[in-house]
Amino acid sequence: MSDAPLVAGVELGGTKCVCLLAAGPNDIRGEIRVPTRGPTETLAAIDAVLKQWHAEHGFRALGLASFGPLDLDPGSSSFGCIVATPKRGWERVALLPRAGAFSVPVAVDTDVNGAALAEGLWGGARGLDSWAYVTVGTGIGVGVIVRGAPLRGLGHPEAGHLRVPRLAGETWPGNCPFHGDCAEGLASGPAIQARAGVPFSGLAADHPVWNEVVHALAGLFHNLILTVVPQRILVGGGVVLGQPTLLPRIRRALQASLADYGHVPRSALNEDYLCAPALGERAGPLGAIALAHRALE
Ligand code: ZN
């Protein structure tokens, strides 16, 4: 048990939603998974979990960490809504109105910003000022924290859709429905599967499809390092965590790509700079708890 307040968090993901009742990573009092189906059915199931927890335990704040893109402009009429998404049925779905019934502070942000904040509180970004959390799985998500807060402009970054140079001779068009061969269209799990014809989890480490995955991700990190200059990049998600040879290969490609230019010299691009999240696959669900803690600040 910890002295931290008891809060609730929901990570809304592409295939499942994870509801947590917790004070922190070592004090989890409840965890319920809800399969992601249509928005009405899914949000009603989450609502029922939260209602029960609220009645029985009285959580102090609620954090929602969701797949996006999300409208995070508090002045917008669609604040807290999912905006243009390839996920059928979820476009313009509001996440916040259902949360207001609990009369507690609510914070909503992207799943990757939540995971990045969780790594800052309890994981591999403790003590840092600016860092990035990248997940390479069903899609590619990038959470960027600058001076302790998620980076915001007109909206949140969608750096997984950055365009990256192609490996010489490669012409596969990519599978992003918006951009074709953006980073996500080349290196996400579904992109790898579309290209290789089998799920990424079954691919040998020397399968040729990894060459462009490594190239695309090194290109993504090259751009990220030169724009937001993070002190560390934490890379999670099923694709990277499931293929242990990838991170070392990406580090080498990144060293060659950056070529000692900028603030991160070749020697610093090591396993302490580009590394797996310390919270592993728990970074996502704990991100919703981290957001709830921020709502109390
Ligand atoms: Zn794209």
Residues whose N, C-alpha, C, O or C-beta is under 5 A from the ligand:
A	BS01	ZN	H161 C176 F178 H179 C182 E184
